[in-house]
Amino acid sequence: MSVQFAALESELPDPYDEGASSGKFNRFFKDPVWDLIEFHPLVCQIIDTPQFQRLRYLKQLGTSCPFSHVFDNHFIPEARGKRADGTYWCHEEGSEMMLNALVKENDIDLRQDCVNFIKDLIRGEPRLSSGEKKFLFQIVANKKNGIDVDKWDYIARDTRAVGETCTLVASRLIHAARVIDDSICYDWKDAQSVYELFYSRYSLHKRVYSHKTAKAVEYMMVDALLAAEPVFHFSEAIDDPKKYLHLTDSIIEDIERRDDPRLAKSKQIIRDIRIRRVPK
């Protein structure tokens, strides 16, 4: 058996060659969790921006802040307090701010109504957009039952990160999903898959997210950031996309590198974390 290859007069670009992309063809990315993923050229334009590439430097890739739950649930409320309307800042606001900057600074061809629609997908409710089908807002952040792609992704990634095999079969639920009465529904035969989704989430919270050592380190990290706030003013970044761009996990190394006596307490806390001198 012989295989012959014919030369094409107009050769198509290698879909795996990111540098050779002309913006006219879809590109493929090799993902450690979902394997090969194909993206439209417009999506690739968004990926190839400083705002999106910033996510490389956040260990929690589904989030927008360094040590996300620590940062927006504990540090920011302590550093900034409540706003005049009685509310606290949330990381979804940071995502929306960075989306605006991403589109504007990189000349992304997205109409404002499309930008508003993306923001509403992040929030899981139609606040800025109108005329869209309600079930669309259940895809990213499902406020009705919590079954959404965000949960599928972080469960699969976090399970892999702790060295275990993920038993969740997201593809089955994706293909089994049906829209009924403008809501995403699943057949009763997929009840086991839905159960495994929530059990996997419960198991991660029980064994990893809420582990006593993990919680202790989180509180220590809050203290370290608060102690460094008078020097670095980290909390100001939530109002400035240019500052937010550099708000990554590297802020810990920034504290350690800075030669400033005011950072002594913060540096000591970080050192205690590194040598596992953690409260029991």
Secondary structure as the mmCIF struct_conf table of DSSP 4:
data_model
#
loop_
_struct_conf.conf_type_id
_struct_conf.id
_struct_conf.beg_label_comp_id
_struct_conf.beg_label_asym_id
_struct_conf.beg_label_seq_id
_struct_conf.end_label_comp_id
_struct_conf.end_label_asym_id
_struct_conf.end_label_seq_id
HELX_LH_PP_P HELX_LH_PP_P1 ALA A 6 LEU A 8
BEND BEND1 GLU A 9 SER A 10
HELX_LH_PP_P HELX_LH_PP_P2 GLU A 11 ASP A 14
TURN_TY1_P TURN_TY1_P1 PRO A 15 TYR A 16
HELX_RH_3T_P HELX_RH_3T_P1 GLU A 18 ALA A 20
BEND BEND2 GLY A 23 PHE A 25
STRN STRN1 ARG A 27 ASP A 31
TURN_TY1_P TURN_TY1_P2 PRO A 32 TRP A 34
STRN STRN2 ASP A 35 PHE A 39
HELX_RH_AL_P HELX_RH_AL_P1 PRO A 41 ILE A 47
TURN_TY1_P TURN_TY1_P3 ASP A 48 ASP A 48
BEND BEND3 THR A 49 THR A 49
HELX_RH_AL_P HELX_RH_AL_P2 PRO A 50 GLN A 53
HELX_RH_3T_P HELX_RH_3T_P2 ARG A 54 TYR A 57
BEND BEND4 LYS A 59 GLN A 60
TURN_TY1_P TURN_TY1_P4 LEU A 61 GLY A 62
BEND BEND5 SER A 64 CYS A 65
TURN_TY1_P TURN_TY1_P5 PRO A 66 PHE A 67
HELX_RH_AL_P HELX_RH_AL_P3 SER A 68 VAL A 70
HELX_RH_PI_P HELX_RH_PI_P1 PHE A 71 PHE A 75
HELX_RH_AL_P HELX_RH_AL_P4 ILE A 76 ARG A 80
TURN_TY1_P TURN_TY1_P6 ALA A 84 ASP A 85
BEND BEND6 GLY A 86 GLY A 86
HELX_RH_AL_P HELX_RH_AL_P5 HIS A 91 GLU A 105
TURN_TY1_P TURN_TY1_P7 ASN A 106 ASP A 107
HELX_RH_AL_P HELX_RH_AL_P6 GLN A 112 ARG A 123
TURN_TY1_P TURN_TY1_P8 GLY A 124 GLY A 124
BEND BEND7 GLU A 125 GLU A 125
BEND BEND8 ARG A 127 LEU A 128
BEND BEND9 GLY A 131 GLY A 131
HELX_RH_3T_P HELX_RH_3T_P3 LYS A 134 GLN A 138
BEND BEND10 ILE A 139 ALA A 141
TURN_TY1_P TURN_TY1_P9 LYS A 143 ASN A 145
BEND BEND11 GLY A 146 GLY A 146
BEND BEND12 ASP A 148 ASP A 148
HELX_RH_AL_P HELX_RH_AL_P7 VAL A 149 ALA A 161
TURN_TY1_P TURN_TY1_P10 VAL A 162 GLY A 163
HELX_RH_AL_P HELX_RH_AL_P8 ALA A 170 ALA A 176
STRN STRN3 ARG A 178 ILE A 180
TURN_TY1_P TURN_TY1_P11 ASP A 181 ASP A 182
STRN STRN4 SER A 183 CYS A 185
HELX_RH_3T_P HELX_RH_3T_P4 TRP A 188 ASP A 190
HELX_RH_AL_P HELX_RH_AL_P9 ALA A 191 LEU A 204
HELX_RH_PI_P HELX_RH_PI_P2 HIS A 205 TYR A 209
TURN_TY1_P TURN_TY1_P12 SER A 210 SER A 210
HELX_RH_AL_P HELX_RH_AL_P10 LYS A 212 PHE A 232
HELX_RH_3T_P HELX_RH_3T_P5 PHE A 234 ASP A 239
HELX_RH_AL_P HELX_RH_AL_P11 PRO A 241 TYR A 244
TURN_TY1_P TURN_TY1_P13 LEU A 245 HIS A 246
BEND BEND13 THR A 248 THR A 248
TURN_TY1_P TURN_TY1_P14 ASP A 249 SER A 250
HELX_RH_AL_P HELX_RH_AL_P12 ILE A 251 ARG A 257
HELX_RH_3T_P HELX_RH_3T_P6 PRO A 261 LEU A 263
HELX_RH_AL_P HELX_RH_AL_P13 ALA A 264 ARG A 274
TURN_TY1_P TURN_TY1_P15 ILE A 275 ARG A 276
#
